[in-house]
């Protein structure tokens, strides 16, 4: 891994522990949401699944953050 990837992973870990009280790496390893702690294995589309790989947030928490689908 490059130094930047290692730094980014350590940053995500520190921020998630500070803000959510949950480990980013443990959430990812257990297919859980770092925000709410629920299972994070069902996503609306490929874009949402990719968002999980980057931020470890479930569909519900992504919808809360990004505003959900129009008409929801």
Secondary structure by P-SEA (a helix, b strand, c coil): ccaaaaaaaaaaaaaaaaaccccaaaaaaacccccccccccccccaaaaaaaacccccaaaaaaaacccccc
